[in-house]
Amino acid sequence: MNPEPRKIILVTLRADLGGGPYHVDLILKNLSGDFNFYLAAPINKPYGIQWQELLGKDNFFELPFRSFSVIRFLKLISFIKSNRISIVHSHGKGAGLYSRMLKLFIPGIKVIHTFHGLHVQEYSLIKKNIYILLERIFNSLTNQFINVSSGEQKVCLEYRLFNKKKSQIIYNAIPPIPNPKESKEDIKRQLSLPLEQFIIISVLRFNYQKNLPLLLKIAENLKPNKKILFLIIGDGEQRNEIESIILKKNIHNISLLGFRNNVSKYLFASDIFLSTSLWEGLPYSLIEAASCGLPIIASDVYGNNEIVNDGENGFLFPLNNPDAAVEKILLLEKSPDLRNNMREQSLKIVRSKFQISTMLEKINEIYSKI
């Protein structure tokens, strides 16, 4: 008789669009044949509703969006005990609070935690120190840490959050994106994009981390070049602020597209991918851009600099230096041969470092051995 699949609950406090929820979605949809998955998450669009339908209501436990609820935590303890769940895998900072505290009440449960970026840059010094102290305490309540980039792991070790032996680096990855049958011009026509424009695309959430004011400054500096158009796919809490800046400064070379379900189409229609993030874990948007063969211009922060090899498949520029980014954009705009060479390098880097089969195999191995 075959043994019953191990019961694993994934915990996330986000189910909206973003890298963390997308990562959870990939695990659920690709490893469900090997394990019996449960999920504790908000019922937000788009993923929360999809997850509840995928797993069924009996395997889904609702948590509040990006907040801690004592009542829901106590009910989560009961949910895990009644379903005899043996492994909890948390994703992101808030989910990590739930998972490690669970071990205080269910000592036998195994806890895996994935950071998806150590986001302390926006904190005040006091709040940052409190968070670091909590993570050091939580170390003893965590069986295995997963870092999505070596840069992320290095920062965690510098803050002494865990011993290196308890952490494994598993790069984010995405399913292969097939090359379109249509030409770039045909795709532009389908998307009602101007054929003659040199398109720079960004895919992001409108929040502090993504550093949109810097992106707007780069676009503003390039206004005299009538050939260049910036496309921004995404939305978020800073949307009104960004629209106000664009209007006030008359940055007419930017088009805000909101959320799109066919992001890869827009990537194939574009010439450069631009990221101005203040920090990252390992951004899925850059991996997707590289998978579509785009040269990437990105801020030189960890995560970004493990996808972009400076001078090979794109350029890294010093954080908050718009002139350096403008210089690289103009270089690529004038150099079709350089763009073609960088396209090949982007595809090569994805094949060598960001294969979804490798990511899933390593996660499967941790689940099986822990």
HELIX and SHEET records of a PDB file:
HELIX    1   1 GLY A   19  LEU A   31  1                                  13    
HELIX    2   2 TYR A   47  LEU A   55  1                                   9    
HELIX    3   3 LYS A   57  ASN A   59  5                                   3    
HELIX    4   4 VAL A   70  SER A   82  1                                  13    
HELIX    5   5 LYS A   93  PHE A  105  1                                  13    
HELIX    6   6 LEU A  125  PHE A  138  1                                  14    
HELIX    7   7 ASN A  139  LEU A  141  5                                   3    
HELIX    8   8 SER A  150  GLU A  158  1                                   9    
HELIX    9   9 LYS A  164  LYS A  166  5                                   3    
HELIX   10  10 LYS A  184  GLN A  190  1                                   7    
HELIX   11  11 TYR A  208  LYS A  210  5                                   3    
HELIX   12  12 LEU A  212  ASN A  221  1                                  10    
HELIX   13  13 ARG A  239  LYS A  249  1                                  11    
HELIX   14  14 VAL A  263  PHE A  268  1                                   6    
HELIX   15  15 TYR A  284  SER A  291  1                                   8    
HELIX   16  16 ASN A  304  GLU A  306  5                                   3    
HELIX   17  17 PRO A  322  GLU A  333  1                                  12    
HELIX   18  18 PRO A  336  LYS A  353  1                                  18    
HELIX   19  19 ILE A  356  LYS A  369  1                                  14    
SHEET    1   A 7 PHE A  60  GLU A  62  0                                        
SHEET    2   A 7 ASN A  36  ALA A  41  1                                        
SHEET    3   A 7 LYS A   7  THR A  12  1                                        
SHEET    4   A 7 ILE A  87  HIS A  91  1                                        
SHEET    5   A 7 LYS A 110  THR A 114  1                                        
SHEET    6   A 7 GLN A 144  ASN A 147  1                                        
SHEET    7   A 7 SER A 167  ILE A 169  1                                        
SHEET    1   B 6 ILE A 254  GLY A 258  0                                        
SHEET    2   B 6 ILE A 228  ILE A 233  1                                        
SHEET    3   B 6 PHE A 198  VAL A 203  1                                        
SHEET    4   B 6 ILE A 272  SER A 275  1                                        
SHEET    5   B 6 ILE A 296  SER A 299  1                                        
SHEET    6   B 6 GLY A 314  PHE A 317  1                                        
END                                                                             
